[in-house]
């Protein structure tokens, strides 16, 4: 199974975030890491690589994440709650990782993914150099 990477925008700021407090995106990253740590090694989320990134340029829809994997579609999701979305995100990404192309049927996606999708990006094509 190809590696799946979840990028979490750590600079996302919720409207109610105090200027000197950790930003909503950084709190979401911490919540995701804690949720993964509590799952069994057999859970698909245990193999997920989670990385914080400085900005995903979706500032009007915090919190934002992107999921990518070789030969699969890449998705960007926004409007995620830093306090309650970690389990939903990881469950949805388990479904994503189980597909050959990253295309999870609409009805099988968590509601947060159906409502929060910002972009769906096709897989990078294999090199045609020859």
C-alpha positions in Angstrom: 0.0 0.0 0.0 1.5 3.4 -1.0 2.3 5.8 1.8 -0.4 8.4 2.6 0.6 11.8 3.8 -1.7 14.2 5.7 -0.6 17.8 5.5 -2.0 20.1 8.2 -1.9 23.8 7.9 -0.4 25.0 11.2 -0.9 28.7 10.4 -4.7 28.4 10.1 -6.3 30.8 12.5 -9.9 30.6 13.7 -11.7 33.9 14.1 -11.9 33.4 17.9 -8.2 32.5 18.3 -6.4 35.0 20.6 -3.3 36.4 18.8 -0.9 35.0 21.4 -2.5 31.5 21.7 -1.7 28.4 19.6 -3.5 28.7 16.3 -6.4 26.4 15.4 -4.3 24.6 12.8 -1.5 23.8 15.3 -4.2 22.5 17.7 -5.6 20.3 15.0 -2.2 18.9 14.3 -1.7 18.0 18.0 -5.2 16.4 18.2 -4.4 14.3 15.1 -1.1 13.1 16.5 -2.8 12.2 19.8 -5.6 10.3 18.1 -3.1 8.3 16.0 -1.1 7.5 19.1 -4.2 5.9 20.7 -5.0 3.7 17.7 -3.8 0.1 17.3 -0.9 -0.6 14.8 -3.3 -2.5 12.6 -5.4 0.7 12.1 -4.7 2.2 8.6 -4.2 5.6 10.4 -1.2 4.2 12.2 0.7 4.1 8.9 -0.4 7.7 8.0 2.4 10.3 7.9 1.2 13.6 9.4 3.1 16.7 8.7 2.5 20.3 9.7 3.0 22.8 6.9 3.2 26.6 7.1 0.3 27.4 4.8 -2.1 25.7 2.4 -3.5 29.1 1.2 -7.1 28.4 2.2 -7.2 31.1 4.9 -10.9 31.7 4.5 -11.7 28.1 5.4 -9.7 27.1 8.5 -8.7 24.5 9.6 -7.4 23.0 6.4 -5.7 19.7 5.6 -4.5 18.0 2.4 -4.2 14.3 1.8 -1.8 12.9 -0.9 -0.5 9.6 -2.0 1.4 8.3 -5.1 -0.9 7.4 -8.0 -4.0 8.7 -6.1 -6.1 11.8 -6.2 -5.1 14.5 -3.8 -7.8 16.2 -1.7 -7.8 19.5 0.2 -10.4 19.9 3.0 -11.3 23.0 5.0 -13.7 24.1 7.7 -12.5 21.5 10.1 -12.9 21.9 13.9 -9.6 21.6 15.7 -11.2 20.2 18.8 -13.5 17.5 17.3 -12.3 16.6 13.8 -9.3 14.4 14.4 -11.2 11.1 14.6 -13.4 12.0 11.6 -10.4 12.9 9.5 -8.5 9.7 10.4 -11.5 7.5 9.7 -12.0 9.2 6.3 -8.4 8.8 5.5 -8.6 5.1 6.3 -11.2 4.8 3.6 -9.0 6.9 1.2 -5.9 4.6 1.9 -8.0 1.5 1.2 -8.7 2.6 -2.4 -6.5 2.0 -5.4 -6.9 5.6 -6.7 -8.0 7.7 -3.7 -11.6 8.0 -5.0 -13.9 7.2 -2.1 -17.6 6.9 -3.0 -19.5 10.0 -2.0 -21.8 8.3 0.5 -18.8 6.6 2.2 -17.0 9.9 2.9 -17.4 11.6 6.3 -19.8 14.5 6.2 -17.0 16.9 7.1 -15.2 15.7 3.8 -18.4 16.0 1.7 -19.0 19.6 3.0 -15.4 20.7 3.4 -13.8 19.7 0.1 -11.9 22.6 -1.3 -10.1 20.9 -4.2 -9.6 17.5 -5.8 -6.3 17.2 -7.7 -5.6 14.4 -10.2 -2.6 12.1 -9.7 0.6 13.3 -11.2 1.0 11.4 -14.5 3.8 8.9 -14.9 6.8 10.2 -16.9 6.3 9.8 -20.7 10.0 10.4 -21.4 11.5 7.7 -23.5 
